[in-house]
Amino acid sequence: MDQFEIITRTPEETGVFAERLANYLQPGDVITLEGDLGAGKTTFTKGLAKGLEVKKTVNSPTFTIIKEYKGRLPFYHMDVYRMDDSFEDLGFDEYFEGEGVTVVEWAHLIEDQLPKDLLSLSIYREGDTTRRIVLKPYGERYNELCKEIVS
């Protein structure tokens, strides 16, 4: 499996990268997002939402687990950090196979519920504002997508 990396030096650059990625997304796309608290997951997600033409303010769904937004494509933002064992009742597959784009923060916690093909992003702090974003594509579509946006 290929792995791709990008370095951003400011939160704005992280948002712009995510916004650019959004231009390539299609219905049913799933992006998983990992990173320590304060790494930039929400900054990235806000940029993605902007690129999907979401007009509402996007913030972390920490206590609601799933937030839905309308944009060029429906946008589903999940934060499964505080999940208990009741996740089977949430119908994740309906989101993953639906007409929108899904971002899952802390996705390793529901790994067995995730689709086989997805784009995994990990954000690492490299300084006060510098971030290293590691993209791991699972599936040919995501591999091609990474080649396109990281080149």
N, C-alpha and C positions, 0 to 999 in steps of 0.2 A: 504494500500500500504506500502510495506517495504521501508525503507530508509537505506542507507549504508554510512559510513563515512571513510575517510582515511586522515591521517595527513602526509604531506611531510615537510621536514625541510629545503630543498634547492630547487632551481629551477631544478637542475639535477634530484632530486628525483621525482619531478612533471613530468618531461619528461620521466623518466623511467617507472613510473606508466602508463602514457598514451601509451607508446610503448608496454607495456605488454597488455593493454586493446586491442590495435590494433590487436593482435594475435587472438582474439576471434571474430572479426568483420566479417560480411558477406555482400554480395550485398544487398542494400536496407536499411541498418542500418542508423538510424538518431540519432545524439547526439546533444542536445542543450546545450549551454554553457553560463552561466551567471556569472557575477562578476564585481566588480568595476574596473575602469581603473587601470592597474598595478597589478591586482590580480593574473595574470598568465595564462590568456586565450590563449595568443599566445604561451607561453612556452608549455602549454598542447597540443595545436594543432600541434606544431612542433614535439613533441614526438609521437603523433598519426601518423603523416605523416611518420616519420622515421620507425615506426612499420609496416606501409603499404608499405614500400620500395619505397617511393617517393624520387627521386634523386634531384629534383629542390629545391631551397631555398623557404621555406614557410614563408610568412609574412602576416600581417593582410590585408584583402582586403577592407579596410575602404572606399576607393573611387570608387572601382569597383563592390562592393556588392558580386560578386561571382567569385572565382578563381577555376580553374579546374587543377588537377594534375594527372599524370599517375604514377601508382605504382602497387603493387600486385593486388589491386582493384583501380578503379578510385576513386579519392578523391576530394570532393567538399567542399570548405571552403567558408562559407557565413558570412558576417558581415552586418546585417540589421539595424545597429544603425542610419544611416542617410537616411533611406527609407522614401519616401513620399507615397502617396496613389496609386502609379503606380505599386505596387508589383504584381497585378494580371497578368500583361503582362510578368512577368519573368518566368512563368511556373515552379514554385517551385515543383509541384507534379511530374513533369518529373524527377527531381533530387531525390525526396524522394522515388519514386517507381522504380528508375533506378538500374543500375548494380554496382553502387559505394556506398561509405560511405559518408554521408553528416554531416558536423559539422556546426551548426548555432549559431553564437554569437549574443547576445541580442535577443534571440528567442521570448521573451515575446511580442515583438513588432509585431510579425506576428502569434500570438498564434492560430488564427482561420484558418490559412493555414497549420498548422503542422499536421502530421499524428497522429492517436490515439496512436499507439505503438511507443515508443521512449525511449531513455535514457537521462534524464535531469541531468546535472551536474552544481553545483554552487560552485564557488571557493571563499573562504573567507580568507582574510589576518588575520593571528593570530600573526604576528610579522614581523620583517624585511624580513625574508625569509621563515618563516613557513606558510603553507597553510593548511586549512581544506577544503577537497573536499567532498561535499555531493552529493551522487548519488541517484536519484529517478527513479526507473524503472517503465515504463508504458507498461504493457504487460508481459506475462509469460516468453517469450524469454529473455527479458532484466532483469527480476527478477532473472532468473537462471544465467545469465551472471554475474550479480553483486555478487551473492553468490560464484561463481567460482573465481572471481578476487580479492574480498575483504577478502576472508577467509585466 
